Amino acid sequence: MNFNEGVVIPIDKPYKMSSFGALAHVRFLISKKMGVKRVKTGHAGTLDPLATGVLLICTGRATKSIEQLQAHTKEYVATLKLGATTASFDKEHTVNFTFPTKHITRQLIEETLKNFEGDVMQVPPEFSACKVDGKRAYLLMRKGKEVELKAKPLHIDQVSLLDFNPEQMTMAIKVVCGKGTYIRALARDIGTALGSGAFLTSLRRTRVGDYTVEQCVSFDDFPQWLDNQTIEK
């Protein structure tokens, strides 16, 4: 394995770790293994800290393929809590509003989800890395400043209902989508369409292009995986 020539390593990013944090740790271990100060590395598509799953880490010349990898179709499994919202549309913030849910049925959900397939316009979350006047939106939000983001065109191939629990008012969905899709924003928009509000309680990226989560190296197991590789320098 030649990390300078270029390798794409699918990592299963753990919960509550940033994509940059995962990248930095992997880069440190590879650099240490090779006896160099710093191996060129990058990742192909950020995952939120509260999300888990496929994070593609590219080394050496493979970093030139990052933009191409980011354009690949992605697949997610998400769990939504209905009847409430949070400022970040996930569990990073506490509930700020609650809504009635007695009208929600499986049939209503399935009919509503169809409206989110195809070419759609989506406003990114205010708590995101999108830039406003050169500054990250989430940094402005944390400083108490108002952020207004514009809707962006994107394509969602599939939004399907995997499970609905009417007692807990939770639902699980599978999303197959293109570049630029925010699943947190999709949860927000589904909640609005259902007239109940919604936010993410879990998110797992299960595929990026041909790389599936089953092919991933566990973050905790990465040191052992690295020790088992034959390294070319």
VEXDREN-870346 format. One record per residue (C-alpha): residue number from 1; x, y, z. Coordinates in steps of 0.05 Angstrom, whole numbers. Layout:
<nodes>
+-----+--------+--------+--------+
| num |      u |      v |      w |
+-----+--------+--------+--------+
| NUM |      X |      Y |      Z |
...
+-----+--------+--------+--------+
</nodes>
This chain:
<nodes>
+-----+--------+--------+--------+
| num |      u |      v |      w |
+-----+--------+--------+--------+
|   1 |      0 |      0 |      0 |
|   2 |     30 |     66 |    -22 |
|   3 |     -1 |    125 |     15 |
|   4 |     39 |    175 |    -26 |
|   5 |     15 |    147 |    -92 |
|   6 |    -55 |    151 |    -64 |
|   7 |   -104 |    108 |    -26 |
|   8 |   -179 |    118 |    -11 |
|   9 |   -196 |     92 |     58 |
|  10 |   -269 |     86 |     78 |
|  11 |   -274 |    100 |    152 |
|  12 |   -335 |     89 |    196 |
|  13 |   -337 |    157 |    231 |
|  14 |   -358 |    151 |    304 |
|  15 |   -413 |    190 |    339 |
|  16 |   -395 |    259 |    367 |
|  17 |   -330 |    265 |    328 |
|  18 |   -319 |    317 |    274 |
|  19 |   -298 |    295 |    204 |
|  20 |   -235 |    337 |    212 |
|  21 |   -220 |    304 |    278 |
|  22 |   -225 |    235 |    246 |
|  23 |   -182 |    257 |    188 |
|  24 |   -129 |    287 |    234 |
|  25 |   -124 |    223 |    275 |
|  26 |   -117 |    179 |    214 |
|  27 |    -66 |    226 |    183 |
|  28 |    -25 |    225 |    247 |
|  29 |    -24 |    149 |    251 |
|  30 |     -5 |    141 |    177 |
|  31 |     49 |    194 |    182 |
|  32 |     77 |    161 |    245 |
|  33 |     76 |     92 |    211 |
|  34 |    114 |    120 |    151 |
|  35 |    163 |    159 |    194 |
|  36 |    146 |    225 |    161 |
|  37 |    122 |    292 |    189 |
|  38 |     57 |    296 |    150 |
|  39 |     25 |    254 |     95 |
|  40 |    -21 |    292 |     49 |
|  41 |    -93 |    274 |     65 |
|  42 |   -164 |    299 |     56 |
|  43 |   -235 |    274 |     63 |
|  44 |   -290 |    271 |     11 |
|  45 |   -352 |    300 |     44 |
|  46 |   -363 |    325 |    115 |
|  47 |   -407 |    287 |    164 |
|  48 |   -437 |    325 |    222 |
|  49 |   -408 |    306 |    290 |
|  50 |   -473 |    273 |    311 |
|  51 |   -474 |    231 |    248 |
|  52 |   -438 |    165 |    237 |
|  53 |   -418 |    124 |    177 |
|  54 |   -379 |    127 |    113 |
|  55 |   -324 |    179 |    112 |
|  56 |   -276 |    173 |     53 |
|  57 |   -205 |    192 |     71 |
|  58 |   -158 |    203 |     12 |
|  59 |    -82 |    203 |     16 |
|  60 |    -27 |    228 |    -30 |
|  61 |    -47 |    234 |   -103 |
|  62 |   -116 |    206 |    -88 |
|  63 |   -133 |    274 |    -57 |
|  64 |   -140 |    298 |   -130 |
|  65 |   -203 |    254 |   -135 |
|  66 |   -238 |    286 |    -75 |
|  67 |   -282 |    331 |   -116 |
|  68 |   -303 |    272 |   -160 |
|  69 |   -318 |    229 |    -99 |
|  70 |   -359 |    285 |    -68 |
|  71 |   -404 |    285 |   -130 |
|  72 |   -422 |    212 |   -121 |
|  73 |   -491 |    190 |    -98 |
|  74 |   -498 |    182 |    -22 |
|  75 |   -544 |    139 |     20 |
|  76 |   -567 |    154 |     91 |
|  77 |   -611 |    122 |    144 |
|  78 |   -642 |    175 |    189 |
|  79 |   -688 |    174 |    250 |
|  80 |   -735 |    233 |    261 |
|  81 |   -774 |    255 |    322 |
|  82 |   -841 |    285 |    302 |
|  83 |   -879 |    338 |    340 |
|  84 |   -819 |    382 |    359 |
|  85 |   -763 |    423 |    330 |
|  86 |   -694 |    445 |    351 |
|  87 |   -652 |    504 |    326 |
|  88 |   -602 |    458 |    292 |
|  89 |   -654 |    407 |    269 |
|  90 |   -618 |    352 |    308 |
|  91 |   -600 |    335 |    380 |
|  92 |   -543 |    386 |    384 |
|  93 |   -595 |    436 |    411 |
|  94 |   -655 |    425 |    457 |
|  95 |   -727 |    428 |    435 |
|  96 |   -751 |    499 |    421 |
|  97 |   -822 |    486 |    395 |
|  98 |   -873 |    430 |    400 |
|  99 |   -931 |    414 |    354 |
| 100 |   -993 |    369 |    352 |
| 101 |   -984 |    299 |    322 |
| 102 |  -1052 |    265 |    327 |
| 103 |  -1064 |    275 |    253 |
| 104 |  -1001 |    238 |    231 |
| 105 |  -1010 |    169 |    201 |
| 106 |   -965 |    122 |    162 |
| 107 |  -1005 |    138 |     99 |
| 108 |   -996 |    213 |    108 |
| 109 |   -921 |    203 |    118 |
| 110 |   -913 |    159 |     56 |
| 111 |   -952 |    208 |     13 |
| 112 |   -912 |    267 |     40 |
| 113 |   -844 |    235 |     28 |
| 114 |   -859 |    228 |    -46 |
| 115 |   -858 |    304 |    -52 |
| 116 |   -785 |    306 |    -33 |
| 117 |   -760 |    262 |    -89 |
| 118 |   -731 |    290 |   -154 |
| 119 |   -703 |    360 |   -166 |
| 120 |   -718 |    403 |   -104 |
| 121 |   -697 |    469 |    -73 |
| 122 |   -669 |    466 |     -3 |
| 123 |   -648 |    520 |     46 |
| 124 |   -586 |    496 |     85 |
| 125 |   -589 |    495 |    161 |
| 126 |   -568 |    560 |    195 |
| 127 |   -522 |    517 |    239 |
| 128 |   -480 |    493 |    180 |
| 129 |   -412 |    507 |    148 |
| 130 |   -445 |    548 |     92 |
| 131 |   -411 |    616 |     85 |
| 132 |   -446 |    683 |     93 |
| 133 |   -402 |    742 |     73 |
| 134 |   -341 |    697 |     79 |
| 135 |   -359 |    671 |    149 |
| 136 |   -386 |    604 |    170 |
| 137 |   -461 |    607 |    185 |
| 138 |   -456 |    565 |    248 |
| 139 |   -403 |    612 |    277 |
| 140 |   -448 |    672 |    265 |
| 141 |   -507 |    636 |    296 |
| 142 |   -467 |    619 |    359 |
| 143 |   -451 |    693 |    366 |
| 144 |   -525 |    708 |    365 |
| 145 |   -526 |    739 |    296 |
| 146 |   -582 |    728 |    246 |
| 147 |   -565 |    686 |    186 |
| 148 |   -605 |    683 |    121 |
| 149 |   -586 |    628 |     73 |
| 150 |   -613 |    620 |      2 |
| 151 |   -646 |    558 |    -25 |
| 152 |   -602 |    514 |    -68 |
| 153 |   -622 |    465 |   -123 |
| 154 |   -606 |    391 |   -110 |
| 155 |   -630 |    322 |   -129 |
| 156 |   -659 |    269 |    -84 |
| 157 |   -667 |    201 |   -116 |
| 158 |   -706 |    167 |    -61 |
| 159 |   -738 |    180 |      7 |
| 160 |   -771 |    117 |     33 |
| 161 |   -803 |    102 |    100 |
| 162 |   -768 |     45 |    138 |
| 163 |   -807 |     49 |    203 |
| 164 |   -860 |     90 |    238 |
| 165 |   -876 |     86 |    312 |
| 166 |   -942 |    122 |    326 |
| 167 |   -934 |    115 |    402 |
| 168 |   -865 |    147 |    404 |
| 169 |   -879 |    191 |    343 |
| 170 |   -813 |    172 |    311 |
| 171 |   -798 |    151 |    240 |
| 172 |   -738 |    121 |    203 |
| 173 |   -724 |    137 |    131 |
| 174 |   -674 |    118 |     77 |
| 175 |   -649 |    175 |     34 |
| 176 |   -611 |    168 |    -32 |
| 177 |   -587 |    235 |    -55 |
| 178 |   -537 |    277 |    -93 |
| 179 |   -484 |    327 |    -71 |
| 180 |   -503 |    384 |    -25 |
| 181 |   -563 |    351 |      9 |
| 182 |   -570 |    367 |     83 |
| 183 |   -609 |    311 |    117 |
| 184 |   -622 |    357 |    177 |
| 185 |   -655 |    407 |    130 |
| 186 |   -694 |    350 |     98 |
| 187 |   -719 |    331 |    168 |
| 188 |   -740 |    403 |    180 |
| 189 |   -778 |    406 |    114 |
| 190 |   -812 |    338 |    124 |
| 191 |   -835 |    362 |    192 |
| 192 |   -863 |    426 |    163 |
| 193 |   -899 |    388 |    107 |
| 194 |   -930 |    341 |    159 |
| 195 |   -952 |    401 |    201 |
| 196 |   -917 |    374 |    262 |
| 197 |   -845 |    396 |    261 |
| 198 |   -788 |    345 |    263 |
| 199 |   -715 |    338 |    280 |
| 200 |   -661 |    285 |    271 |
| 201 |   -647 |    238 |    329 |
| 202 |   -596 |    196 |    291 |
| 203 |   -562 |    197 |    223 |
| 204 |   -518 |    145 |    190 |
| 205 |   -486 |    151 |    121 |
| 206 |   -488 |     81 |     93 |
| 207 |   -459 |     92 |     24 |
| 208 |   -417 |    140 |    -18 |
| 209 |   -415 |    118 |    -90 |
| 210 |   -392 |     46 |    -90 |
| 211 |   -364 |     50 |    -19 |
| 212 |   -412 |     20 |     32 |
| 213 |   -410 |     22 |    108 |
| 214 |   -397 |    -54 |    108 |
| 215 |   -331 |    -40 |     73 |
| 216 |   -309 |     12 |    123 |
| 217 |   -253 |      7 |    172 |
| 218 |   -278 |     20 |    243 |
| 219 |   -246 |     83 |    272 |
| 220 |   -225 |     45 |    335 |
| 221 |   -197 |    -12 |    294 |
| 222 |   -157 |     33 |    247 |
| 223 |    -90 |     26 |    284 |
| 224 |    -94 |    -50 |    279 |
| 225 |   -116 |    -46 |    206 |
| 226 |    -56 |     -1 |    192 |
| 227 |     -8 |    -49 |    226 |
| 228 |    -33 |   -105 |    180 |
| 229 |    -17 |    -66 |    117 |
| 230 |     47 |    -74 |     77 |
| 231 |     71 |     -2 |     69 |
| 232 |    110 |     22 |      8 |
| 233 |    151 |     85 |     17 |
+-----+--------+--------+--------+
</nodes>
